[in-house]
Amino acid sequence: MDEDKQVLMAQVILGDEAEKFMKSDLGRYIKGRIDQDIQELKDKLVEIDPEDINNIRKIQNEIRLRNLVLNYFKELIIEGQQALQILQEEER
């Protein structure tokens, strides 16, 4: 098996594992907590003094961080699906 095919296979496996994790009880719990945190942070943004730039930035960064975690899993899943599609096309 050549190196490119090994990379694609690894992406398929990681994507599958990420998808299974996100569908598991633990994955759903973590996603739910992240979604809840993001909503609470957005609520804080609504209430915060518009002149309080430092805290606004801090809250925005906290939201970005939580979204980043979710995006890592989404990217792994998408990359895995794309890798699987490439492997299937190569077999034809």
C-alpha positions as CSV (number, residue, x, y, z in Angstrom):
1,M,0.0,0.0,0.0
2,D,1.5,3.3,-1.0
3,E,1.8,6.3,1.4
4,D,-1.1,8.3,-0.1
5,K,-3.4,5.4,0.4
6,Q,-2.2,4.9,4.0
7,V,-3.0,8.5,4.7
8,L,-6.5,8.2,3.2
9,M,-7.1,5.1,5.2
10,A,-6.0,6.9,8.4
11,Q,-8.3,9.7,7.6
12,V,-11.2,7.3,7.1
13,I,-10.5,5.7,10.4
14,L,-10.2,9.0,12.3
15,G,-13.3,10.3,10.7
16,D,-15.3,7.2,11.6
17,E,-14.0,7.3,15.2
18,A,-14.9,11.0,15.5
19,E,-18.4,10.4,14.1
20,K,-18.9,7.5,16.5
21,F,-17.6,9.6,19.4
22,M,-20.0,12.5,18.6
23,K,-22.9,10.1,18.5
24,S,-21.9,8.4,21.7
25,D,-23.4,9.5,25.1
26,L,-20.2,11.2,26.0
27,G,-19.9,13.0,22.7
28,R,-23.5,14.2,22.9
29,Y,-23.0,15.3,26.5
30,I,-19.8,17.3,25.6
31,K,-21.5,18.9,22.5
32,G,-24.5,19.8,24.7
33,R,-22.3,21.4,27.3
34,I,-20.4,23.3,24.6
35,D,-23.7,24.5,23.1
36,Q,-24.9,25.5,26.6
37,D,-21.7,27.4,27.3
38,I,-21.9,29.2,24.0
39,Q,-25.4,30.3,24.7
40,E,-24.5,31.5,28.2
41,L,-21.6,33.5,26.8
42,K,-23.7,35.0,24.1
43,D,-26.2,36.0,26.8
44,K,-23.4,37.7,28.7
45,L,-22.4,39.7,25.6
46,V,-26.0,41.1,25.4
47,E,-25.8,42.2,29.0
48,I,-22.2,43.5,29.1
49,D,-21.3,47.2,29.0
50,P,-20.4,48.0,25.4
51,E,-17.5,50.0,26.6
52,D,-16.0,47.0,28.4
53,I,-13.8,46.0,25.4
54,N,-11.5,43.7,27.4
55,N,-14.4,41.5,28.7
56,I,-16.1,41.6,25.3
57,R,-12.9,40.2,23.7
58,K,-12.5,37.7,26.4
59,I,-16.1,36.4,26.0
60,Q,-15.7,36.3,22.2
61,N,-12.5,34.3,22.5
62,E,-14.3,31.9,24.8
63,I,-17.0,31.4,22.2
64,R,-14.4,30.9,19.4
65,L,-12.5,28.3,21.5
66,R,-15.6,26.3,22.0
67,N,-16.6,26.5,18.4
68,L,-13.0,25.4,17.5
69,V,-13.4,22.2,19.4
70,L,-16.6,21.4,17.6
71,N,-15.1,22.3,14.3
72,Y,-12.2,19.9,14.8
73,F,-14.6,17.0,15.1
74,K,-16.7,18.2,12.1
75,E,-13.5,18.5,10.0
76,L,-12.3,15.0,11.0
77,I,-15.7,13.6,10.0
78,I,-15.8,15.5,6.6
79,E,-12.1,14.6,5.8
80,G,-12.9,10.9,6.6
81,Q,-15.9,10.9,4.3
82,Q,-13.9,12.6,1.5
83,A,-11.1,10.1,1.9
84,L,-13.5,7.2,1.8
85,Q,-15.0,8.6,-1.4
86,I,-11.5,8.9,-3.0
87,L,-10.6,5.4,-2.0
88,Q,-13.9,4.1,-3.5
89,E,-13.3,6.0,-6.7
90,E,-9.8,4.6,-7.0
91,E,-11.1,1.0,-6.7
92,R,-13.4,1.4,-9.7
